[in-house]
Amino acid sequence: MSQVKLLNRTSFAGLVAILVGNGIGRFAYIALMPVLIQNRWFSSEDASILGAATLIGYILGPPASSFLQTYYSIATLIRASLLLSSFSYLGCALNSAPFEWFLTLRTIAGISGAVLMVLVPPMIVRLHPQDMKARISGVVFSGIGLGAMISGTFTPLLISQSVESAWLGIGAIAFLATVLTWNTWSLEVKPNHGAQSPSRLSALSKYERVSISCVLLAYAFNAIGYLPHSLFWVDYLVRELGMSFASGGFYWAVFGIGAAVGPIVTGILGDKFGLKKALLVAFSCKAIGVALPLLNTNMIALFASSLLVGMFTPGTVTLVSTYTLEIVGTQLHTKFWGAMTMAFAISQGVGAVVMAHYAPQLNSYNALFIISASALILSIVCITFTSTKK
C-alpha cells in the first residue's frame, strides 16, 4: 500500500512540475501567438522573437541547474522553478509593459522549465522499480501534453474575455498546480544501493559511448523536427490556411490530447518491446506527422498531423530519458540526461532563432515542414546505430 501511495504521490507531482514548466509554459504562448499579433500586442517579428526567447532560456537551464545544485537542494530548486514559471505567465498580463519586460519573462519561463526538465524525471524514476521505469517516465512527461491540451482548450475561452485574462488564467492554473504539489518535494531520494561503483563514473564502454552519442544526436535532430508545430502550428492554421482562431485552438487541443497520452503509450511500448524499437517507431510516426501538411491540408490530414506530432513530441522525450538510463545506469542518469536536455535546448534554440527570423519572410511554412521532417529522418538513422551491449 505504501508503495502505491508513493507512486501516486510522486508521479502526480512529477507530472505537475513538467506541466507547469514545460507544458503550459511553452505551449500556451503558441496558442496565444496569432491573437497577440492580431490584437497588436506585438508585430509578427516581435512575437516570433518572444517564442524563440523561451527556447533560448531553455538553453541556459541545464548549466544553471548544475551550478545551482552546489548551493541548493533539488527540492528547493524545483519549488523555486515552479514559482518562477507561474509568475512569468502572470507578469505577461501587463500590456503596457515594455517589450524587454516580456522578453525577460519568456526567457525566465524557458530557464525554469529546463531546470524542471533536468531535475524532476530522474528524481521520480529513481523511486520506482526497474520494470516500470518507462511507464513512470511516461506519466511524468505526459505533463507536457496536458499543458498543451489545457492551453488549446482554455486559451480560446479566456481570450474571448481579453488577452490579459488569458495570461492571468494560465498563470493561475500554474500557480494552483504548484501549491497542490508543494509539500511533495520535501521527500528525500534515498541512494540506490544497486547503483554502480564510483569507477563507473570515470569510463563508459565503447558501445555505451557510441550509443549515448548517437542518442544525443538523435535527440538534437528531434528538437528541429518539432519546431514548426511547436512555434507556428496555430499561426499556420489561422493565417496561412485562413481558419478561425477557434479552429486553430481545436487542432492545438488535438495536439495536446495526443501529447497527453503519447508518453504513457510510448512508455508501455518501451517496457514491452524494447526502447530502441519503440524509439524507431516514434521518430518514424513523428516524421510522417510533420510531413502530412505538405501532402494535404484537408481536415483528416491536419487532424492526423496534430495527433501524431502531439503524441510523439513528449513520447520521444520519455523514451530518450529511459533509454539514457538503460545505457549509462542510475548513477549517471541525471548527468547524461542533463547533457541530452542541453543538446536538445541548443538545437531547438538555434533552430527557433533561424526559423523565427526567416518565417515572416516566407510565403508559406511548407519549407519549415520539409526541414523538420528531414531532421527526424536523421534521428531515425542515429538510433539504428545504438546498442545497450556492454
N, C-alpha and C positions, 0 to 999 in steps of 0.2 A: 504493500500500500504506500509506503514512504517513497519507494522508487517511482511509482506512478505520479504521486504528488509532485516530486522533484521534476519529473519530465514535463508535466503540465505547466508548472510554475516557470521553469527556466525557458522552455520552448516558447511560451507565450511572451515572456519578457524579451527574448531574442527577436521574435517576430516584430514586436512593437518597436524595438530600437532600430531595426532595419527599415521599418515602415516610416518612422519619423525622420530618420536621417537620409534615407535614400528614396523610398517610395514616394511619399508626399513631397519631400523637398525638391526633388528633381523633376518629377512628372507633373506636378501642379502647374509649374511655370510653362510647360509645353502646352497644356490645355488653355492657359491664360494668354499665351503669346499673340494669337491673332486679334483678340479683343483689346489687348493693350495697344496694339498698332491702330486698330480701327477707332478707338476712343482717344487717340492722340496722346497717350501717356508717353509713348516712345516712338521714334521713327523705326522703320524696318531694320535699318543698320544697327541702331542702339539696342533694339530688342534682341537681335542676334548676338550682339556683344555680351549682353547680360546672360543669355543662355550659355555662352562659352565661358563666362566668368565662373559659373558654378562648377564647370568641368575643370577649369584651371585650379580652383580651390581644391578640387579632388586630388590634384597632383601633390599639393602641399600637405595633405592629410597624413599619408603614411610616414614620411620623415618626421612630421610633427608628433605623431603617435609614438614613434620610437624614442624621440628626445624626451617627451613628457613623462614616459614611463619610468625614467630615472628619478623623478621627483614626486610623482603621484601614483596612487594605486589605480588599477584598471577600473575598479568600481567608480572612483572619483572622476576619472576621465570620461567614462560612459555617461554618468549623470550630467557632467558639465556639457558634453556634446549634445545631449538630448535637450537641455535648456537652451543652448545657443541656436540649435536648429529651430526650436519653437519660436523663439523671439526674433529670429531672422525673417520669418514669414510675417509676423505681426508688424514688424517695423516697415515692411514694404507697403503698408496701407497708407503711408504718408505721401499723398500725391504731390504736395508742394515741396517735397524734399529735393535737393539737387541730384543729378544723375550719379555723382560719386557715392551718395548715400546708398543707392540701390546696388551699385557695383560692389560696394563693401559688403553689404548684407548677403548678396548672392554668392560672393566668394566665401564668406563665413559659413553659409549653408553647405557649400562644397567641402570645405575643410572638416567640419563637424561630421558630415555624412561619411567621409572617408575614414575618419577615426573610428566611427562606429562599425564600419565595414571590416576594418582590420582587427579590432579587438573583440567584437561580440561573437562571431561564429566559432572561432577556436575555443573560446571560453565555454560556450554552451555545449559544443560537441564533446569536449573533454570530460563532461559529466555523465556521458551515456555509453552503453556497451558498444563494442566494435561492430556487431552485426546490424546495428540500426543507425550508424553514423550518417549515411547518405540520406536516410529518411528524416532524421533530426535536422540536418542541414537544409533539407527541402522545406521543412516547416519554418525555419528561421528566415530563409531567403524569400519565402512567399510574402513576407512583409513588403518587398519591392512591388510585387504585383497588386497587393491590397492598396498600397499607396496610389498606384496608377488608376485602379478601379475607383477609389474614393475621389480622386481628382476629376476623373471623367464623369462621375455621377453627380457630385455635389457642386463642382465649379460652375456648370451652366445654371444651376438653380440659384447659386449665390450671386452670379453676375447679373441675373435678372433684377436684383436689387441695386447693386453698384459694384464696380471693380474693388473698391475699398472693402465691401462686405465679403468678397471672395477671399482676399488676403487675410482678413480677420477670422473668417470661418476656418480657413486652412490652419492658421496659427493656433486657433482654439482647439481644434481636433488634435493637433500635435502636442499641445501643452497638456491636455487631458490624458492622452496616452502616456505621456511622461510621468504624470502624477500617479497613474494606476500601477506603474511598474517600479516606482522609485525605491521601495523597500527591498525588492528582489535583488538588487545589485549589492546588498550587504552580504550575500552569501560568499563563502570562501571556496575557491577551487583547490581541492587537495591534490598534492603531487601524485602523478600516476606512477605506481610502483613498478609497472611493467615498462616504463619508459626506457629508452636506450641509454647506454652508458655515455659518460662525458666524451669518450673518444669518438663517439658517433658524430659529435658536433664538428669535428675538425675535417672530416672527409666523407664524401659520398662515393659509392662505386661508380664505375664507368657508365653502366646502364642507367643509374639514377641521375647522374649529371646530364647525360644526353636527354633522358626523358623529361626531367624538370625544365631543361632549356627549351625543349620542343613545346611543352605545355605553356610555358611563359610566352613564347612567340605566338602560339595559337590564341592565347587569351588577349594578347595585344592586337592581333588582327581582328578578333571578335569585337573589340572596342570600336573599331572603324565600321564594322559590319552593322551595328545597330544605330549609328548616328542619325541617318535620315529620319528614321522613325522616332527616335528619342528627342530630336531637336525640331523637326519640321513636319511631322506627320499631320497634325491638325491643321497647320498653316497650309500644307499641300492640299488637303481635302477642301478647306474653306475657300482659299484664294485662288488656287490653280484649277481645281475641279468645279468651283462655283457652288459648293454645298453650303447649307446653312450651318451656323455655329452649333445648333442642336445636333445636326447630323455628324459634325466633326466630333462632338462630345460623345455621341453614341459609339462611333468607331474607336474612340480612345478608351471608352468603358470596356469594349470588347478586348482591346489590347490589355487592359487591366485585369479582366476576368482570366484571360489566358495566362497572364503573368502571375496571378494569384495561385492558380492550380499547377502551373508549369513546374516549379521547383519540387513540389510534392510528387508529381508524376515522374520526373526525371530521377528523383531520389529513389523511388521504388524500383525503377528500371535499372539504376546503377547497382543497387543491392542485389537484384535478381539476375541480371545478365552480365554484369561487369561494367566498370566505369569507362573503360576505353570504348567499348561498343556503344554504350549509351551516349558518350560524347560525339562519336562519329554520326550517330543518328540525329542528335540535337543540332549540330552545326549544319548538317545537310538540310534539315527541315527549316532552319532559320534562313539559310541562303535562298531556298525556294520562296519563303515568305517575303524576303526583301525584294526578290526579282519579280514577283507577281504583278505589281503595278506597271511594269514595263510591257507585260503581255496583254493585260486587260484592266480596265478601270470600272467594270460593272460591279454591282453590289456584292456578288458572290466572291469575286477576286479580292475586293477590298476587305471584305469580312475575313476571308481566309488569311490575307496578309496581316491584318491586325492580330488575329488569333495566334498564328504561327510565330510571328516575331515576338508577340507578347509572351507566349509560353516559353520560348527558348532564349529569351533575354536573361531573366533571372535563373531559368533552368540550367543554362550553361554555367552560370556562376556557382550554383550548387554542386555540379559535377566537378568543376575545376578545383574548388576548395577541397572536396573529398578526395579527388584523385591526387592532389598535392599531399594530403595527409597519408594516403596509401604509399606514395613513393618515398617520402622523406621521414615519415614517422611522427608520433605525437610531439616529441620534444622539439622538433624543428618546424612544426606546422605553422605556428604564429609567425616565425621569422620568414619562411618562404611564402606564406600567404600574404604577408606584408609586401614582399617583393612582387608577387603577382598583381596585387592591387595597385602598386606603384607603376608597373608596366602598363596595366590597363589604363590608369589615370593619365599617364604621359601620352599614350597613343590616342585616347579619346580627346584629351585637351588640345593636342596639336591638330588632330583631325577636325575638331569642333571650330577652332580658330580659322583654319583654312576654309572650311565649309561656310562658316558664318560670314567670312569676307567675300567669298565668290557667289554664294547663294542669291543675294539680291541682284547680282548682275546677270544671272541665268534666266533664260526664258522658261525653263522647266526644271523641276527637281529630278528628272529622269537620269541625268548624268551622275547624280549622287547615289541613286539606287544601283547603277552599274558598278561604281567604285566599291560600294559596300558589299554587294553580292560577290564580287571578285575577292575581297578581303576574307570573306567567310570560306570561300573555296581554299584559300591558303591555310586557314585554320584546320580544315579537314586534312590537308596534306601533312601538316605538322603533327597532328595526333596519330597518324599512321606510323610515325617513327618512334612512338613512345613504347615503353615496356616497364613492367614492375619487376623484371628479373634482376636479381641481386648480382 
